[in-house]
């Protein structure tokens, strides 16, 4: 089954120095773009992360400091990456919890004002877990009867994710071939930032999900404890979380 698209969708995968969204960096990114007319475009970049790649990470994706020493930094690639995804929905494997948040951090760090307005994301892993509870390699075997060669290569993982998503639409007639519907199906909870530190309550108001103000409306905290905003801005929180918090504060000021 081919995808029914109203706009392009970019399947992408990252290989990184680690799993800390705020601190770690991209060492490889692959993007596979599918257009509504069926045309396809793909691109893979190796990236110099500008920080050492831990041996345990190299053991997984086989990318060492030496391999990327002469590659461009993400800041140098940010324009190309953004131009490829700027008009597109996004899809990946565990992308809602890791790849999109980390990509957002890298783009913001490079001065690109990235957000998810006017786009949706589809996490193929969530479809898989809700339906079958397996890993990426098992997903490819289960849905496509294929073995995943070169696992933890960004390009191989990206192409596998694309093939799995198409096969999932074939297998599950209750899944609608529509990116907005798939995005809603794969969303675990309604969050305002990628890291899940600011979520929405039942009334649609932003609330903190951590610390001493867990479950408290952000507006209320900003009003009763103004220093909490400054603390978050100066602490080691993800840049996108800081951006969302700033937008909430500005919105509140503009309504006074």
VOTI-546324 format. One record per residue (C-alpha): residue number from 1; x, y negated, z negated. Coordinates in nm, 2 decimals. Last residue first. Layout:
! VOTI-546324
node pos=NUM, x=X, y=Y, z=Z
...
END
This chain:
! VOTI-546324
node pos=256, x=-0.26, y=-4.14, z=-3.03
node pos=255, x=-0.31, y=-3.90, z=-2.74
node pos=254, x=0.03, y=-3.98, z=-2.58
node pos=253, x=0.22, y=-3.90, z=-2.90
node pos=252, x=0.06, y=-3.56, z=-2.92
node pos=251, x=0.14, y=-3.48, z=-2.56
node pos=250, x=0.50, y=-3.59, z=-2.63
node pos=249, x=0.53, y=-3.36, z=-2.92
node pos=248, x=0.38, y=-3.07, z=-2.73
node pos=247, x=0.62, y=-3.14, z=-2.43
node pos=246, x=0.91, y=-3.14, z=-2.67
node pos=245, x=0.81, y=-2.81, z=-2.82
node pos=244, x=0.79, y=-2.66, z=-2.47
node pos=243, x=1.14, y=-2.79, z=-2.38
node pos=242, x=1.29, y=-2.67, z=-2.71
node pos=241, x=1.15, y=-2.32, z=-2.64
node pos=240, x=1.29, y=-2.34, z=-2.28
node pos=239, x=1.63, y=-2.43, z=-2.42
node pos=238, x=1.64, y=-2.11, z=-2.64
node pos=237, x=1.70, y=-2.19, z=-3.01
node pos=236, x=2.05, y=-2.23, z=-3.16
node pos=235, x=1.96, y=-2.53, z=-3.38
node pos=234, x=1.96, y=-2.91, z=-3.29
node pos=233, x=1.62, y=-2.91, z=-3.13
node pos=232, x=1.48, y=-2.68, z=-3.39
node pos=231, x=1.59, y=-2.90, z=-3.67
node pos=230, x=1.47, y=-3.21, z=-3.50
node pos=229, x=1.12, y=-3.07, z=-3.46
node pos=228, x=1.12, y=-2.95, z=-3.83
node pos=227, x=1.21, y=-3.31, z=-3.94
node pos=226, x=0.86, y=-3.43, z=-3.85
node pos=225, x=0.71, y=-3.22, z=-4.13
node pos=224, x=0.34, y=-3.31, z=-4.17
node pos=223, x=0.27, y=-3.43, z=-3.81
node pos=222, x=0.50, y=-3.19, z=-3.63
node pos=221, x=0.37, y=-2.90, z=-3.85
node pos=220, x=0.01, y=-2.98, z=-3.77
node pos=219, x=0.06, y=-3.01, z=-3.40
node pos=218, x=0.25, y=-2.68, z=-3.40
node pos=217, x=-0.05, y=-2.50, z=-3.56
node pos=216, x=0.05, y=-2.26, z=-3.84
node pos=215, x=0.08, y=-1.89, z=-3.78
node pos=214, x=0.44, y=-1.87, z=-3.89
node pos=213, x=0.54, y=-2.20, z=-4.05
node pos=212, x=0.80, y=-2.06, z=-4.29
node pos=211, x=0.97, y=-1.87, z=-4.01
node pos=210, x=0.83, y=-1.73, z=-3.69
node pos=209, x=0.52, y=-1.73, z=-3.46
node pos=208, x=0.46, y=-2.10, z=-3.45
node pos=207, x=0.12, y=-2.20, z=-3.32
node pos=206, x=-0.01, y=-2.36, z=-3.00
node pos=205, x=-0.39, y=-2.41, z=-2.97
node pos=204, x=-0.59, y=-2.20, z=-2.74
node pos=203, x=-0.88, y=-2.14, z=-2.98
node pos=202, x=-0.78, y=-1.78, z=-3.04
node pos=201, x=-0.42, y=-1.88, z=-3.12
node pos=200, x=-0.16, y=-1.96, z=-2.86
node pos=199, x=0.21, y=-1.87, z=-2.90
node pos=198, x=0.53, y=-2.05, z=-2.98
node pos=197, x=0.83, y=-1.83, z=-3.07
node pos=196, x=0.75, y=-1.59, z=-2.79
node pos=195, x=1.09, y=-1.62, z=-2.62
node pos=194, x=0.93, y=-1.73, z=-2.29
node pos=193, x=0.75, y=-2.02, z=-2.43
node pos=192, x=0.37, y=-2.09, z=-2.47
node pos=191, x=0.27, y=-1.73, z=-2.54
node pos=190, x=-0.04, y=-1.54, z=-2.47
node pos=189, x=0.02, y=-1.17, z=-2.55
node pos=188, x=0.13, y=-0.86, z=-2.37
node pos=187, x=0.08, y=-1.00, z=-2.02
node pos=186, x=0.10, y=-0.71, z=-1.76
node pos=185, x=-0.27, y=-0.70, z=-1.68
node pos=184, x=-0.30, y=-1.08, z=-1.66
node pos=183, x=-0.01, y=-1.08, z=-1.42
node pos=182, x=-0.16, y=-0.80, z=-1.21
node pos=181, x=-0.48, y=-1.01, z=-1.18
node pos=180, x=-0.29, y=-1.32, z=-1.08
node pos=179, x=-0.08, y=-1.12, z=-0.83
node pos=178, x=-0.37, y=-0.95, z=-0.65
node pos=177, x=-0.39, y=-0.59, z=-0.54
node pos=176, x=-0.63, y=-0.51, z=-0.82
node pos=175, x=-0.54, y=-0.22, z=-1.04
node pos=174, x=-0.85, y=0.00, z=-1.09
node pos=173, x=-0.75, y=0.21, z=-0.79
node pos=172, x=-0.43, y=0.33, z=-0.97
node pos=171, x=-0.20, y=0.54, z=-0.75
node pos=170, x=-0.17, y=0.32, z=-0.44
node pos=169, x=-0.12, y=0.01, z=-0.65
node pos=168, x=0.14, y=0.19, z=-0.86
node pos=167, x=0.32, y=0.29, z=-0.54
node pos=166, x=0.35, y=-0.07, z=-0.43
node pos=165, x=0.49, y=-0.17, z=-0.77
node pos=164, x=0.73, y=0.12, z=-0.78
node pos=163, x=0.88, y=0.03, z=-0.44
node pos=162, x=0.94, y=-0.33, z=-0.55
node pos=161, x=1.09, y=-0.22, z=-0.89
node pos=160, x=1.33, y=0.02, z=-0.70
node pos=159, x=1.44, y=-0.26, z=-0.48
node pos=158, x=1.53, y=-0.48, z=-0.78
node pos=157, x=1.70, y=-0.20, z=-0.97
node pos=156, x=1.92, y=-0.12, z=-0.67
node pos=155, x=2.01, y=-0.48, z=-0.61
node pos=154, x=2.09, y=-0.55, z=-0.98
node pos=153, x=2.31, y=-0.24, z=-1.01
node pos=152, x=2.21, y=-0.10, z=-1.34
node pos=151, x=2.12, y=0.23, z=-1.17
node pos=150, x=2.34, y=0.30, z=-0.87
node pos=149, x=2.11, y=0.57, z=-0.72
node pos=148, x=1.76, y=0.59, z=-0.86
node pos=147, x=1.62, y=0.93, z=-0.75
node pos=146, x=1.30, y=0.92, z=-0.54
node pos=145, x=0.97, y=1.09, z=-0.57
node pos=144, x=0.80, y=0.75, z=-0.53
node pos=143, x=0.57, y=0.72, z=-0.83
node pos=142, x=0.73, y=0.97, z=-1.08
node pos=141, x=1.09, y=0.95, z=-0.96
node pos=140, x=1.09, y=0.57, z=-0.94
node pos=139, x=0.92, y=0.55, z=-1.28
node pos=138, x=1.16, y=0.80, z=-1.43
node pos=137, x=1.45, y=0.58, z=-1.33
node pos=136, x=1.28, y=0.27, z=-1.46
node pos=135, x=1.19, y=0.43, z=-1.79
node pos=134, x=0.86, y=0.60, z=-1.89
node pos=133, x=0.53, y=0.54, z=-2.08
node pos=132, x=0.28, y=0.65, z=-1.81
node pos=131, x=-0.01, y=0.40, z=-1.76
node pos=130, x=0.05, y=0.12, z=-2.01
node pos=129, x=0.42, y=0.17, z=-1.99
node pos=128, x=0.42, y=0.16, z=-1.61
node pos=127, x=0.21, y=-0.15, z=-1.58
node pos=126, x=0.42, y=-0.31, z=-1.85
node pos=125, x=0.74, y=-0.22, z=-1.66
node pos=124, x=0.61, y=-0.38, z=-1.35
node pos=123, x=0.60, y=-0.72, z=-1.52
node pos=122, x=0.40, y=-0.95, z=-1.30
node pos=121, x=0.46, y=-1.33, z=-1.33
node pos=120, x=0.23, y=-1.61, z=-1.23
node pos=119, x=0.30, y=-1.94, z=-1.06
node pos=118, x=0.16, y=-2.30, z=-1.07
node pos=117, x=0.35, y=-2.39, z=-1.39
node pos=116, x=0.61, y=-2.13, z=-1.48
node pos=115, x=0.89, y=-2.37, z=-1.56
node pos=114, x=1.23, y=-2.47, z=-1.42
node pos=113, x=1.38, y=-2.82, z=-1.45
node pos=112, x=1.72, y=-2.74, z=-1.30
node pos=111, x=2.00, y=-2.90, z=-1.49
node pos=110, x=2.24, y=-2.60, z=-1.49
node pos=109, x=2.15, y=-2.52, z=-1.86
node pos=108, x=1.78, y=-2.54, z=-1.75
node pos=107, x=1.85, y=-2.29, z=-1.47
node pos=106, x=2.04, y=-2.05, z=-1.70
node pos=105, x=1.78, y=-2.07, z=-1.98
node pos=104, x=1.50, y=-2.00, z=-1.73
node pos=103, x=1.69, y=-1.70, z=-1.59
node pos=102, x=1.72, y=-1.57, z=-1.94
node pos=101, x=1.35, y=-1.61, z=-2.02
node pos=100, x=1.25, y=-1.46, z=-1.67
node pos=99, x=1.48, y=-1.16, z=-1.71
node pos=98, x=1.41, y=-1.07, z=-2.07
node pos=97, x=1.05, y=-1.03, z=-2.21
node pos=96, x=0.85, y=-1.11, z=-1.90
node pos=95, x=1.10, y=-0.94, z=-1.67
node pos=94, x=1.09, y=-0.60, z=-1.83
node pos=93, x=1.10, y=-0.47, z=-1.46
node pos=92, x=1.05, y=-0.76, z=-1.23
node pos=91, x=0.80, y=-0.99, z=-1.06
node pos=90, x=0.79, y=-1.37, z=-1.00
node pos=89, x=0.54, y=-1.58, z=-0.81
node pos=88, x=0.69, y=-1.80, z=-0.54
node pos=87, x=0.74, y=-2.15, z=-0.42
node pos=86, x=1.05, y=-2.23, z=-0.63
node pos=85, x=1.20, y=-1.88, z=-0.60
node pos=84, x=1.45, y=-1.91, z=-0.31
node pos=83, x=1.52, y=-2.28, z=-0.36
node pos=82, x=1.59, y=-2.21, z=-0.73
node pos=81, x=1.85, y=-1.95, z=-0.66
node pos=80, x=2.03, y=-2.17, z=-0.40
node pos=79, x=2.03, y=-2.47, z=-0.63
node pos=78, x=2.15, y=-2.27, z=-0.93
node pos=77, x=2.45, y=-2.12, z=-0.75
node pos=76, x=2.72, y=-2.36, z=-0.87
node pos=75, x=2.56, y=-2.37, z=-1.22
node pos=74, x=2.56, y=-2.00, z=-1.21
node pos=73, x=2.93, y=-1.99, z=-1.17
node pos=72, x=3.08, y=-1.89, z=-0.84
node pos=71, x=3.29, y=-1.57, z=-0.81
node pos=70, x=3.67, y=-1.57, z=-0.85
node pos=69, x=3.68, y=-1.41, z=-1.19
node pos=68, x=3.37, y=-1.19, z=-1.12
node pos=67, x=3.54, y=-0.85, z=-1.07
node pos=66, x=3.82, y=-0.93, z=-1.32
node pos=65, x=3.57, y=-1.01, z=-1.60
node pos=64, x=3.41, y=-0.67, z=-1.54
node pos=63, x=3.09, y=-0.56, z=-1.37
node pos=62, x=3.03, y=-0.18, z=-1.41
node pos=61, x=2.66, y=-0.24, z=-1.51
node pos=60, x=2.65, y=-0.03, z=-1.83
node pos=59, x=3.01, y=0.01, z=-1.93
node pos=58, x=3.06, y=-0.36, z=-1.84
node pos=57, x=2.80, y=-0.44, z=-2.11
node pos=56, x=2.98, y=-0.23, z=-2.37
node pos=55, x=3.31, y=-0.39, z=-2.27
node pos=54, x=3.18, y=-0.74, z=-2.35
node pos=53, x=3.19, y=-0.98, z=-2.05
node pos=52, x=3.40, y=-1.28, z=-2.16
node pos=51, x=3.24, y=-1.63, z=-2.10
node pos=50, x=3.23, y=-1.84, z=-1.78
node pos=49, x=2.95, y=-1.62, z=-1.65
node pos=48, x=3.12, y=-1.58, z=-1.31
node pos=47, x=2.83, y=-1.47, z=-1.10
node pos=46, x=2.78, y=-1.20, z=-0.84
node pos=45, x=2.50, y=-1.29, z=-0.60
node pos=44, x=2.24, y=-1.08, z=-0.42
node pos=43, x=2.00, y=-1.20, z=-0.16
node pos=42, x=1.69, y=-1.06, z=0.00
node pos=41, x=1.42, y=-1.18, z=0.25
node pos=40, x=1.10, y=-1.02, z=0.36
node pos=39, x=0.83, y=-1.10, z=0.61
node pos=38, x=0.49, y=-0.94, z=0.55
node pos=37, x=0.28, y=-1.25, z=0.64
node pos=36, x=0.22, y=-1.32, z=0.27
node pos=35, x=0.60, y=-1.34, z=0.21
node pos=34, x=0.81, y=-1.09, z=0.01
node pos=33, x=1.13, y=-1.21, z=-0.16
node pos=32, x=1.39, y=-0.97, z=-0.30
node pos=31, x=1.62, y=-1.15, z=-0.54
node pos=30, x=1.94, y=-1.00, z=-0.69
node pos=29, x=2.13, y=-1.16, z=-0.97
node pos=28, x=2.47, y=-1.06, z=-1.11
node pos=27, x=2.68, y=-1.18, z=-1.41
node pos=26, x=2.41, y=-1.38, z=-1.59
node pos=25, x=2.49, y=-1.52, z=-1.93
node pos=24, x=2.42, y=-1.46, z=-2.29
node pos=23, x=2.36, y=-1.71, z=-2.57
node pos=22, x=1.99, y=-1.81, z=-2.58
node pos=21, x=1.85, y=-1.49, z=-2.42
node pos=20, x=2.06, y=-1.26, z=-2.63
node pos=19, x=2.07, y=-0.93, z=-2.44
node pos=18, x=2.43, y=-0.91, z=-2.32
node pos=17, x=2.68, y=-1.03, z=-2.06
node pos=16, x=2.42, y=-1.00, z=-1.79
node pos=15, x=2.28, y=-0.80, z=-1.50
node pos=14, x=1.97, y=-0.97, z=-1.37
node pos=13, x=1.68, y=-0.84, z=-1.16
node pos=12, x=1.44, y=-1.00, z=-0.91
node pos=11, x=1.12, y=-0.95, z=-0.72
node pos=10, x=1.02, y=-1.27, z=-0.57
node pos=9, x=0.66, y=-1.32, z=-0.46
node pos=8, x=0.55, y=-1.55, z=-0.17
node pos=7, x=0.20, y=-1.70, z=-0.18
node pos=6, x=-0.16, y=-1.57, z=-0.13
node pos=5, x=-0.03, y=-1.22, z=-0.13
node pos=4, x=-0.19, y=-0.88, z=-0.08
node pos=3, x=0.09, y=-0.63, z=-0.14
node pos=2, x=0.14, y=-0.34, z=0.10
node pos=1, x=0.00, y=0.00, z=0.00
END
